[in-house]
Amino acid sequence: MEFSNEDIEIGRKLFTGKCEFIKSCLSLETLPRENLSEVAFFGRSNVGKSSLINSLTNKKKLAKFSKTPGRTRQLNFFKIHNNSHGLLFVDLPGYGFARVSKLEQREWKKTILNYISSRQNLRTIFLLLDARRELTQEDDKMINFFESIGLSWTCVLTKVDKVKKSEILTKTTKTKNILKDRVTLYPHIFITSSEKKIGLSDLRAYIASFAKT
């Protein structure tokens, strides 16, 4: 799939607008009441959610990240807007690893799944997958959940700069084949690198399509 020059320009303009942290939430009762569309970033711990948000917005410290898996423990909301468009980003806690109690992990999962299934202005979930890794059981469980509630989701391969160029197409094709029967999956897989700024223009263009005018 290719985005037009006009799409790319709309995305560029949105992401040169104002970007700001709104709030962190531990419960559904404290979620922002902004009348804007939302897109959420999700995936295994340390898959690169915060790094991707920072690269998309050209703000190195907008979303905090750590080399220690499981450090994001809240739903973190960010607002990006210009004179024409506005949108909320949501940085969700990662799954698969965290140095916290099982009770706390269960509470995270409950809050996240309730948010995903009940948030009316959530337009899509970006499921981030590390290009160096295979899909895990946790990934598959999340995908099955998206499908079960009919939620649109988008696959984003991260850290492609860590993969040999000759292997990127093979990895992408393999991922497409694995996901080919998923009904609510957006039919384009984004290939990205936060460090090398790969694939960001197309991803910005796609995200901008959800922004409220």
KACORGI-V185342 format. One record per pair of residues at least 12 apart in sequence whose ideal C-beta (glycine too) atoms are under 7 Angstrom apart, sorted by the first residue. I is the first residue (numbers start at 1). J is the second residue. Records with the same first field share a line. If there is no record, write none. Layout:
# KACORGI-V185342
I: J / J
This chain:
# KACORGI-V185342
1: 188
3: 202 / 205
7: 205
8: 201 / 205
10: 205 / 208
11: 201 / 204 / 205 / 207 / 208
12: 204
13: 82
14: 80 / 82 / 85 / 204 / 208 / 211
15: 56 / 57 / 58 / 80 / 204
17: 80 / 81 / 82
18: 81
19: 57 / 59 / 62 / 78 / 80
20: 78 / 79
21: 62 / 78
22: 77 / 78 / 79
23: 77
24: 74 / 75 / 76
25: 74 / 75 / 77
26: 74 / 111
27: 111
28: 111 / 114 / 115
32: 77 / 88
34: 79 / 88
36: 86 / 87 / 88 / 121 / 212
37: 87 / 121 / 123 / 210 / 211 / 212
38: 88 / 90 / 119 / 121 / 122 / 123
39: 87 / 89 / 123 / 124 / 126 / 207 / 210
40: 90 / 92 / 122 / 125 / 126
41: 53 / 89 / 90 / 91 / 92 / 126 / 128
42: 92 / 125 / 126 / 127 / 128 / 142
43: 94 / 127 / 128 / 129
44: 94 / 95 / 96 / 136 / 138 / 139
45: 69 / 70 / 94 / 95 / 96 / 97 / 98
46: 69 / 94
47: 94 / 128 / 129 / 130 / 158
48: 128 / 158 / 159 / 194
49: 91 / 94 / 128
50: 63 / 64 / 65 / 72 / 91
51: 65 / 194
52: 128 / 158 / 192 / 194
53: 78 / 89 / 91
55: 194 / 197 / 200
56: 200 / 203 / 204
57: 80
62: 78
63: 76 / 78 / 91
69: 94 / 97 / 98
70: 94 / 97 / 98 / 99 / 100
72: 91 / 93 / 94
73: 93 / 108
74: 93
75: 90 / 92 / 115
76: 91
77: 90
84: 213
85: 208 / 211 / 212 / 213
86: 211 / 212
87: 207 / 210 / 211
92: 112
93: 108 / 112
95: 138
96: 136 / 138
113: 145
116: 151
117: 149
123: 152 / 210
124: 152 / 153 / 154 / 186 / 210
125: 146 / 151 / 153
126: 154 / 156
127: 142 / 143 / 153 / 154 / 155 / 156
128: 156 / 158
129: 155 / 157 / 158
130: 158 / 159
131: 157 / 158 / 159 / 160 / 162 / 163 / 171
132: 159 / 162 / 163
135: 178
143: 182
146: 184
147: 182 / 183 / 184
150: 184
151: 184
152: 184 / 186
153: 184 / 185
154: 186
155: 175 / 179 / 185 / 189
156: 190 / 192
157: 171 / 172 / 175 / 189 / 190 / 191 / 192
158: 192
159: 193
160: 191 / 192 / 193 / 198
161: 193 / 195 / 196 / 198
168: 191
172: 189 / 191
175: 189
176: 189
190: 202 / 203
